Amino acid sequence: MVWDSSVLVSALKKQVLVLEADLRARVDGDDVSIRQDGVNDAWRSEYDALLKAERTGISWMEWRNDRITQAAVSWVLLTVFARYCEDNHLVTPRWISGSTDDERGHALDARTAYFRTNPEHTDRDWLTTIADHFTTYPATAGLVDPYTPMWQVAPSGDAARTLLEFWWDRDDTGRPRWSFTGVDTRFLGDVYQDLSDHAKKTYALLQTPEFVEEFILDRTLEPALNDRPLDGFTMIDPTCGSGHFLLGAFHRLHTRWQHHAPALGQRELVQKALDAVHGVDINPFAVAIARFRLLIAALHAAGDTNLEQPIGYTTHLAAGDSLLWGAPQQLLPTGILAAERGRTVTTGEDSKALTEILQREHDTVVGNPPYINVEDPALNNRYRSLYSTPFRTYALTIPFMELFFRLARDGRDRRVPSGWVGQITSNSFMKRSFGVKLIENFLPTVDLREILDTSGAYIPGHSTPTAIIIGRNNSPQSNDIWTIAGVRGEDSRPKAPQDGHVWREIVRTVPGRTASGQYTSSGVISRRVLARHPWAFGLGKTASAVAILEQQNTRRLIDVIDKSIGRAVRIGADDAFLRHRNTQRGSFYSEPILRGEDVRDWHAEPSSRGYFPYIWGTTKLRDPVAPDELWPLRTSLADRRTFVGNMADAGRQWWEYMQHTASAYETELSITFSNLATANHFCLIESKYVFTSHSPIIKLKSAATQMDYIRLLGVLNSSVVCFWLKQKSHSRANATAASGIADQPWSFNWEFTGATLRGLPLPTKLTTGPSVRLNNLAKRFAAASPRPPSKTGIPLPTAFETAKAEADGLRGLMVAEQEELDWEYYRIYSLIEEDLTYAGDVPPIALGERAFEISLARRVADGTEGTQWFTRHRSTPITEIPAHLPEDYQALLQRRLGIIATNPHIELLERPEYKRRWATEPWDKQVLAAQRTWLLDRLEHRDLWFDRDGRPTPKSVAQLADLTDHDPAYRAVLAAWAGNPDITTTSALTTLLDDEHVPYLAAYRYQTPAGLDKRQSWEHTWDLQRREDAGDTLDAPIPVPPKYKPADFRKTSYWSHRGKLDVPKERFISYPDAGRDTDPTLLLGWAGWDHGEQALALATLTTERAEDGFTTEQLTPLIAGLHELAPWVRQWHSTIDPDYGQSLADTIDEELHTHLTTHHLTSTDLTTWQPAPATRGRRTKKATT
């Protein structure tokens, strides 16, 4: 049968999750009887040893969960390998199923016979017989060797049975749902990449497409084979993944050996090829898959049909950290990898194999190293000590680039030919600051041969812009390096990635030749130029345009500014300090926080407020102690990494910012910009804002006037500067695509740094008129745009109608004035000689009517180009100049179109990627957002959430509807927002509030087990913090709790309100299944309540529901909520109230004790309570008496 590998992988992922839950219980579950003897102790000992040896710095829970994932995947892969062997008749026994009904029957009969002989065994033991069988034969023994993660913990019998039942499943025709008969093992690449979301994120799992692998092998393996003997030849992929490079190399080497030694037997030829192939990966199941694929390839190449023949194919693969095992051993601390000491080699590492593979040189080194940063702090520091290139917050591509060249044969003494190196890697090192040491210190010492920009090519899964690097481990052999630079990306996603325009142009380009194509340019660049960071190696007309800008304009931005660009705060934990609305609660002293995304199209407006710990304009702390709201995050915030260590190492209090530069606020005027955006967005700031690292500031010299700032603002927002910045800056990939589509270069995010901006060439003359007008128009446009009105304003549709007409007119003028600015600077920067600006007052123009858009529409119409520009910007492509424009403006557009067609530099700059997008939310959406905010703000009024005696009181949605129905204005706005004048208030409020609440109880908020496991880690940290505050001496540093991720929460909306640090930012608290039986609507509380008020509300609610006849089962979650709040109430509300003679904490403790006694509950009953799985329909009514 035919099946889609993605369907199989999706189904197998569920099996992995089932096994993970089972194995978690087997390691350290609450039920001791389920645990596997000795596993927890063994794992704890190994973790402690690795922690001590600084081979890991992550928490026990994170380490344990990763180990559990590896074991779960290993057991699943055992069955995948077994099923593949069964269906392709590579083994005699049938354990699970087979390619025919008869073989399936034989498998089931064999299992029945096994249990007849071993009645006390379980299906776990039955699965183990598969591994025992594989161990018996040399060809398959490596699949289940002692280093395989499956041996670290075994599933329960029930879980093993579930896995078997998955393979027993049949489709609608009665045939086995999954058949591997005749299937190529490449499907295992999909298994490798997508079987576990945890592993995919942790190890940055990503397959290398076959066409990329073949291209790199053509450029490295083939020339290496041509200049040295085949005997003794070796290649390695130190990041081998599922083995694509290894398989490709094996087939090429086997072919070579067939021609080189035809007299050898087929098996000997296969082994010769296998002996040349080496691979290592940090992910054990990647190595297992690569080994299996190589084994099957070897079997087919030798003409064998059965794995049980007395043959042994030796593969040279191992699971381990290549960066550690491949580092020069003299740099490693004594014993860190010493197996004989029995302390620091993990149970999954074969130290002998790793040493033999990585402590030697190879003729070819190829691979696709991970592009992620190093999350483990211990490994981060270890890599820094072992490699010379890691710098600042580096990506793994940095040390791997160094390792790849180290592993290649060193040809500097000319005794042996130097090894070839080829890799596809992230191009982030080229322009981001962490690449400085690699580019300026390391790469000049090796023979870099080719730098190929593949960022414009569509490479499946590679949403990160990439480059292919080819070189040799030798001293540089020439003064120049051949380079392919991108000109533009794909017009649309190609049906077959290998047939994409960009990739085909790269493949067709002859190495060493200079050429200029539609999508790429090629040529040589001086090695001396490429020894300076950042790399900006545009070729052809791109290089020519940059040269004009830099040579004709010798003044630089650094010449006119005061001090450095930046001077913003670096918080290091925005989630902790920022709040999304202008709501100030508790002890927070907040200020408007301007982030990069708040700066767009000449305007900036903060969307957040945040805790500001300093006295304004100074570096002095406002308060000597931290606000209570930050206390739960103390350990995490204290662990923020600065350039000299954690916060304490840097001499900072844990509640401070990582960086705060008071000089940013010495003068009122600043220019800020978004340092991560699709284009250049600069704005003049005249207000009191806090600038983050994503909204750096520029200040002119002290004598500068406001007009000086506005003039500079104009040039900074021009298309010329956009072009120059993009040649000098790093692209962060597509801003809109989810995976790997590089078809719209104008949608790429770019990182614009202060270091880059300092070198911006500035003309002597800066234009004034368009800059002044655009600055003023931006203010007027912002004032006309929909926003939540003042407390007295009512956001009815009629209030926005006049504003829309005004905003449309203002936006049209801004588009036109931006065109004047752009064309003025083309002349000022010497790209054109003719003045192509408009002499009078410009008419407003719509998107689609600019000269470059008309030119683009014409190319689309004649089929020479494809684009999504018009669709995504909600504009209409027009090929003729609009007749409604003034005649002299039409004539000007015609002249501009002529220059675009004849001037190569203007043709380059007048493209979408360098022009302003004017991308805004549709007006209707803005209106709805303004109405929604107004409605929600009104529902947060304090009077709604306290009774007349000042007691916190929850309200159901129906009760809120009753209250708001008495407000005609609120009712009118609610109906307008809902788009239905006849909708009931209850229905509209139910929709409005659906995503605005987070449940009061952890069990309602988090998924099991991952989310609740993390919550337990946080609670453990809080317990230790309280002990520390009480003066206790702790045995060890308080562990930093793990961060949350979306999958840890039961609803996406909970994640959106809480984030990775679980900081409450919701408006309301929800109490699921806690309302009265007569009111089925959701019961809510106000998130503005402090812990004491939350506890009082919950205590009252619990008592009321008990009086209403709630059963113990129904009351348990409410009591559990009190139990969760009790430590916080004790912490913040333990002061004795003189009127009552006891504290609120004492009151809540008494309430809790009473409920526990009355309902015969224990603390364990509360902490282990879980909501019933969601079912359709309403909840069951409580029992009546």
C-alpha angles and dihedrals in degrees: 000000000000121000137169113249090219090060091052092047092050090052093046091051088064090052090052091053091050091050093046091056090047095047091047088060089046091055105043109340122154091250103075092193090066095051120105109244115259098358098107093047092046093049093046091051092049092047092050091049092050091047091051092048090049092239089128137018101180124110123274091248093054091046092047093048092051090050090049091051091052092050093046092050090046092057091047091049090051088062092043090054091045093050092048091051092046096050094044094045093240092137134036103225123074112214105163112008139311146219093278137038089251092055090046088053091050089054093051091045091051090052092049091050090049093055091044087059094037106032093165093057128094135213087271088068090046090056089048089061087066090058090045090054092049089050090057095066125061093222094059104026092095091062091068103026120149091269093062111115093230089077092059094072132355128215125246119264091253093053091048089051090052090054091051091049089056090061092043092059118119132206126236091280092055094250123126108280093222122043124170097188109142093351117147115237092237087093085073087070088066089047090052094049102042110021094098125026089199093054092043091057097038096049099025091237111203130155121229108231114241094241091056092046091051092048093052093045089051089055097044118014096044097051090043091054090049096056103045141036120284091224109090093009114148138180131189140196105197090189096041101159110178091347108259093144091042093053092047092049093046093056092048093047092046090053090049092051092049089058095038098049109015092163093067119096119258094251092050091051090050092050091048089056093044091051089060095053120083131173140174132181132174090224110080097204091052088058091047091054093045091050092050092048091050090048093053091045090051091049092053094043091054092047092242120145104189133053093208096072116113092264131116122202108198115212124191102219131125140174115237147099106293091195090060101035093041096050119103103276094223088066094056121093113252112277099005090122098016108130093189091064089057093213114095110023107097121233089249096056126093098204094190094053093043092051093048092050101040105030093069139060126259135204094232130023117189136161153117106256121203116271098208130108121251108264097180106085094206093052090043091059093041093055090049089056094047101044132047098214108061110108133173113326094350130184121233088251087078102062091034091058088056092045093050091058092042090055093053119089111272109236099181094106089048093226091117132019110266118255122255122237127199131167143156107224143159112283092216093107091063096072109005116094096245089069095065098098093043094051101037102033110025112027093053087062095059134061101260106189109174137016111190120187106217096165092109094050122094106243111172114247094004102112088155112085110253144198134195115230121197124184149126133246095249139096112281110286099194141025094240138056122211112235140185113205125193119245099178139344132245116302089223139349108290118232090232114030093215089058096054115128095240095048094046090051090051091050093047094050110105112230113250096019127113113233140156118212137172093262106020143024125209135197145114125291125197113260086224091061091049091052089074125079129259106043114223105168105162113161135200117007091353092060090043093053092048090049091054092050093049101038098043093047112048097172115095132205091247088064093066104034132085116242119320132340112249115039089159128134119266107207100176092204109049092168090063099049105031130079121196098223138044089260116129115196136165121354097330115130101203138190131186108276116208113207129187095258089056091066113080137144101352093315137091129191124167115241093189144045122210144187109276111196098189138080103253114268094011139078092233117117115247094217132023092225134046123258115262091242091067097047095091088057097047098112093044093047093046089054095057108131119240127178090269100040132277126348094276091050088055091051094248133131113247093244094053128096116264088238131014123173112194093193088074087077101041093099129032099231123076139150114225130186141187106254093197113047145111092256143005111295114178126167138184112240121205098160138083105267136149110234120214128208088266092056104047120179137230121209125191124219115291095260092057118120130214089260090056088055092048092050091052090045089059097055092043090057095047126112089239091062090043089056094046093047093051091053090054101036138075120256115225091201131251115347094206109029121090100211134013105319111138097175101118113049092184089066095057117114115232131199110227111192132193090237090059095044092054089071096050109134111236125198118231091242121056117193119237113188103066091040093054093045094047092048091053094042091052091056092049092046092052091050091052095047120100114269135152104287125229121280090271096046123092116209100219119155092253089061090062102043096081091041091055093056090049093047093049091053093047092049091051090053091048091053090050095045091049088056090053090050093049095048092044090056093048085065096039091051090051095245089123133015101208122085105238099174125115117260099211138039105312118240117234112261131197129231107276094038099084117109095247091050092052089049090048092048090053092053090049090049094052092046098244094116141023126205144164092211097110096041096050093045094047093238134129121243111235125187098193130062108261112259093211091070120092112275095242090051090050089052090050091052089051091053091049090051089052092054091048089054096047108029111073093201094052090042086057097047096041092070128109094255091065100037128087113264099202086208110178136156113269112267094246091055091050090052092050090049092051092049092047092052092048092049094048093045090055091051089056093061107134094230091066093060104044128059124227091276092054095254118145109250128188118224131204120228088251091054091050088050091054091051097046094044087074089063109076093191092052091047091050094050091045091053091047091050091049091048091228122096091194098052116120118247091238093054093046093048091048089058093042094052098038095101099026100082140068122201120255095232128068092223089060093047105045135056119238130278106356099043095043091045089057091046089055090052090053092048090051089053091050091050090054092047090054090050089050091050089050090057099256118151109236122215094222140009114286108263118244106241118233122260121249126242131199094265090060092069128073092226132030090229090060089055092047090055098041108031128188094318094046093236111170108242099148123117098225143030117225128212106201116209091000101108127104116277089243092057116057095180122107117276114228140188131194118266087212090076116105121230092271093051091046090052093048091049092049094045091052091046092051092051092047093050091048088054089049090059102261112167124236088257091056094044096048096085091049091051089045088055090055089049091054093048096045097083091050093048089050090049099048105021107040096115113118114250105222092210093058102026094231140067128256087247090059090049093052092045090053091048090050093048091050093052093047091051095044095049098035093239131152130209088253090056088057099044094047097044114124130187116248115261112275115268133181119264133029125320119269114270118248119257120269129216 
